[in-house]
Amino acid sequence: MDFRFSAEEEAFRDEVRAFVRAEWPSELSRPGYNDREDSPRDYGEAARAFQKKLADKGWLTLAWPKEHGGLGAGPMQQLVYNEEMSALRAPGFGGMGVAMVGPTLMLHGTEEQRRRFLGRIARAEMSWCQGFSEPGAGSDLASLQTRAVQDGDDFVVNGQKIWTSGAHRADYCILLARTDPDAPKHRGISYFLMDMKSPGVTITPLTNMLGSDAFNQVFLDNVRIPRENLVGELNRGWYVATTTLDFERSGIQRIVFAETLLHDLIDYARESRQRGRRLIDAPSVRNKLADLAIEFAVGRVLAYRVAWMQGQGRVPNAEASIAKLYSTELQSRFAVAAVSLLGLGGLLARASAYAPLDGRLSSYYLAAVSYTIAAGTSEVQRNIIAQRGLGLPRA
């Protein structure tokens, strides 16, 4: 692959950077503002207005085909856009609808489903959540027990979902439910589009140790979903879901966002003094920061490879899992190293006036615990790499 971006891609990078700096308030770029209790009250309104502007430019669905409301940009241009939005901490991604639901409907949805949903997603008019995991079906997702029974032109759904990010704000949910309990577990699942305002849907927030209520439990009590909201073939929803998960695992955002925190830590180490000398003057500190910078450079290249393969018309299945595995494991290592370098002050929360870097790294340390679990655990990624990348047999 060519490690250089083209002149057109670099010009687009400059355009995106200038637009964000002009349209997104820098004071709202603090990590984690969107789902914490200490977020400014106008954050959500500002984010929606910003995304409307992106939609008007076609950037929200940059790589979507033109007939579906996008600009038909290539994967490398999309990667440049994602890099800049992450580096500037701007809400420029359009959420699950743009990144996962839209592309899945393009591949597996009916013409009516595409007509009904893609335009609204492209115009930033609706938000989505993902109803996959259950209390007893996380990494082994195919063990899910939520049932959907056909009743005339509807499916009646009963069950429970968990870790449903953004369910309390979502308009629709992509939902997996078992429609054939007698079939092998991968072959009796169907994929639905569920209106979150349907009678029988109950949402309960799950507040994590960061004080965020982004996670939720969703209880489904005789919820009716029209048959027209079935995506793909009945009982073949597992194969639609794997398409969705491939889109979820292939981004560069994880690396770029963490790397911005690394730069913050390096600046702090240059300015902070302990016992009369700068923190960065200690060889152990300087060497650790250098090691992390190298690791992040490797992570970028792995993410670049995924985008490059997509641009060549190839399907980066194992390669997307490699990028996801490496980046989330690196995030965890970085979080531990960062808090260790900051010393006892690194444990102070955001509310403390004495917390280094406004407590950003202590919050990141707590959040990093989940990164190797969300979107498929490290163990799941290793299995995918072994089986689909290396051709190894199942254990």
URFENMO-V552255 format. One record per residue. PHI is phi in radians with two decimals (* if undefined). PSI is psi in whole degrees, 0 to 359 (none if undefined). NEAR is the number of other C-alpha atoms within 12 Angstrom. Layout:
phi=[PHI,PHI]
psi=[PSI,PSI]
near=[NEAR,NEAR]
This chain:
phi=[*,-1.60,-1.44,-1.75,-1.48,-1.26,-1.06,-1.15,-1.17,-1.20,-1.15,-1.15,-1.01,-1.09,-1.15,-1.11,-1.04,-1.14,-1.10,-1.09,-1.13,-1.48,-1.90,-1.97,-1.07,-1.10,-1.20,-1.70,-1.57,-1.14,-0.99,1.51,-1.06,-1.24,-2.38,-1.97,-1.15,-1.58,-1.21,-1.03,-1.09,-1.62,-1.06,-1.03,-1.12,-1.13,-1.12,-1.14,-1.13,-1.12,-1.18,-1.09,-1.14,-1.13,-1.11,-1.08,-1.48,1.45,-1.34,-1.08,-2.10,-0.91,-1.60,-1.16,-1.06,-1.05,-1.19,-1.90,1.77,-1.80,-1.91,1.16,-1.24,-1.38,-1.03,-1.22,-1.16,-1.10,-1.09,-1.03,-1.04,-1.10,-1.03,-1.22,-1.09,-1.22,-1.10,-1.66,0.95,-1.87,-1.42,-1.85,-1.83,1.28,1.24,-1.11,-1.05,-1.29,-1.35,-2.20,-1.19,-0.98,-1.03,-1.16,-1.16,-1.08,-1.54,-2.13,-1.39,-1.41,-1.04,-1.14,-1.13,-1.09,-1.14,-1.35,-1.97,-1.10,-1.10,-1.17,-1.13,-1.10,-1.59,1.03,-1.81,-2.64,-2.13,-2.28,-2.33,-2.08,-1.73,-1.87,-1.16,-2.33,-0.95,-1.94,-2.58,-1.96,-1.09,-1.61,-1.07,-1.15,-1.48,-1.00,-2.07,-0.99,-1.87,-2.24,-2.01,-1.24,-2.42,1.17,-1.59,-2.09,-1.96,-1.75,-1.95,-2.38,2.72,-2.52,-2.08,-2.46,1.03,-1.52,-1.09,1.27,-1.06,-1.26,-2.05,-1.42,-1.53,-2.37,-2.29,-1.53,-2.14,-1.78,-2.52,-1.45,-1.93,-2.40,-1.19,-1.63,-1.45,-0.91,-1.01,-1.37,-1.90,-2.06,-1.96,-2.15,-2.02,-2.18,-1.89,-1.96,-1.23,-1.24,-1.63,-1.11,-1.00,1.73,-1.60,-2.13,-1.97,-2.13,-1.22,-2.07,-1.49,-1.61,-1.27,-1.53,1.49,-1.56,-1.96,-1.19,-1.39,-2.61,-1.73,-2.20,-1.80,-2.07,-2.13,0.93,-1.38,-1.70,-2.09,-1.06,-1.01,-1.13,-1.68,-1.38,-1.77,1.32,-1.39,-1.04,1.22,-2.06,-1.20,-1.05,-1.32,-1.20,-1.10,-1.13,-1.10,-1.03,-1.17,-1.10,-1.13,-1.20,-1.69,-1.84,-1.56,-1.69,-1.00,-1.02,-1.15,-1.15,-1.09,-1.13,-1.18,-1.12,-1.21,-1.08,-1.10,-1.08,-1.16,-1.09,-1.06,-1.10,-1.12,-1.29,-1.71,-1.36,-2.11,-2.29,0.97,1.52,-2.33,-1.15,-1.03,-1.26,-1.30,-1.29,-0.95,-1.12,-1.21,-1.06,-1.16,-1.13,-1.12,-1.13,-1.04,-1.13,-1.05,-1.13,-1.09,-1.17,-1.09,-1.10,-1.06,-1.07,-1.11,-1.09,-1.20,-1.05,-1.08,-1.05,-1.13,-1.09,-1.10,-1.09,-1.16,-1.57,1.37,-1.72,-1.79,-1.48,-1.26,-1.13,-1.15,-1.15,-1.21,-1.07,-1.09,-1.17,-1.05,-1.11,-1.18,-1.31,-1.14,-1.15,-1.00,-1.14,-1.10,-1.11,-1.06,-1.13,-1.10,-1.11,-1.13,-1.13,-1.15,-1.36,1.31,-1.06,-1.09,-1.17,-1.57,-1.28,-1.44,-1.02,-1.21,-1.42,-1.22,-1.81,-1.25,-1.05,0.94,1.01,1.32,-1.08,-1.36,-1.16,-1.13,-1.11,-1.03,-1.17,-1.20,-1.10,-0.99,-1.54,-1.15,-1.45,-1.91,-1.08,1.11,1.86,-1.12,-1.02,-1.13,-1.09,-1.09,-1.13,-1.11,-1.09,-1.08,-1.15,-1.44,-1.61,-1.62,-1.80,1.25,-1.36,-1.30,-1.16,-1.18]
psi=[157,123,0,145,151,166,322,320,322,324,321,322,315,321,315,315,316,320,313,316,332,329,342,120,126,331,347,8,7,131,136,2,329,342,24,156,335,12,146,144,334,8,309,317,317,320,318,319,320,317,329,319,321,320,320,328,351,2,334,325,50,312,358,152,150,325,347,11,8,192,359,26,156,167,326,323,321,320,317,315,313,320,312,319,320,317,326,3,48,145,69,18,348,5,196,329,315,313,329,310,310,305,325,318,326,325,323,348,163,166,322,319,318,317,324,326,324,318,319,322,315,330,8,42,357,155,157,158,172,112,71,297,151,167,328,14,89,271,322,69,327,353,6,148,355,130,143,119,127,135,94,235,7,164,133,121,135,137,196,138,155,162,36,91,131,12,328,348,356,148,322,162,137,119,132,134,151,122,349,94,345,350,159,146,329,345,4,26,141,159,123,159,114,128,121,350,7,142,137,354,121,129,128,120,149,107,125,184,353,354,10,141,32,328,154,158,143,120,134,115,98,46,130,127,123,145,331,348,10,127,126,195,149,136,8,23,337,323,331,319,323,328,314,316,327,321,325,331,1,12,162,353,323,314,313,316,314,326,327,324,325,318,322,319,320,316,319,317,330,330,330,143,138,123,40,358,158,146,322,345,346,123,322,322,312,318,320,317,321,317,316,319,319,317,321,325,320,318,321,316,321,320,321,321,321,312,320,317,320,322,337,5,16,159,108,69,296,325,324,323,324,313,318,314,310,314,319,325,322,319,318,315,319,317,316,314,319,311,324,318,328,346,202,329,335,347,352,140,173,328,344,135,343,7,125,141,38,23,11,321,329,321,319,321,315,319,326,340,325,346,328,2,313,147,24,120,164,324,319,316,320,322,317,316,316,315,313,335,317,351,23,151,160,145,none]
near=[15,12,15,14,18,14,11,16,23,20,16,26,26,19,21,34,26,17,24,31,22,15,25,30,22,18,18,28,29,33,32,29,30,29,27,24,19,20,22,20,15,16,27,19,17,26,30,27,23,32,35,28,26,32,29,20,22,32,39,42,47,37,33,35,23,18,17,29,32,30,24,21,27,26,32,36,34,40,37,39,41,40,36,34,38,31,34,34,34,40,39,43,38,37,30,36,40,42,36,37,45,43,34,36,37,31,24,29,28,21,18,17,29,28,19,21,34,36,30,29,39,44,31,36,26,30,36,35,40,42,45,46,37,31,24,19,24,24,23,19,31,32,27,37,32,39,34,38,29,25,16,12,14,20,29,30,37,30,33,35,41,34,35,38,36,33,37,29,27,29,27,33,36,41,46,49,50,38,35,24,22,12,16,17,24,28,26,30,39,43,46,48,41,39,30,34,21,23,19,22,31,24,32,24,25,23,18,21,20,30,24,24,28,30,33,31,31,39,29,34,22,24,33,32,41,24,27,25,34,36,40,30,24,28,33,29,35,34,26,35,39,27,29,37,32,33,32,31,41,45,45,42,38,39,41,36,34,43,36,31,38,38,24,25,39,29,20,26,30,20,18,23,16,17,9,10,13,19,27,25,21,20,13,16,25,22,18,27,34,21,19,32,27,18,26,35,24,23,36,34,29,32,40,38,33,36,38,30,24,28,22,15,12,16,22,32,33,30,35,41,41,41,39,45,37,37,40,40,33,37,39,30,28,42,34,27,30,42,32,22,32,33,21,16,23,31,29,25,26,29,19,16,12,16,22,31,35,25,32,36,44,38,35,38,31,28,28,30,25,24,30,30,24,30,36,34,27,28,23,27,35,27,25,30,27,21,18,22,20,16,12,13,12,12,6]
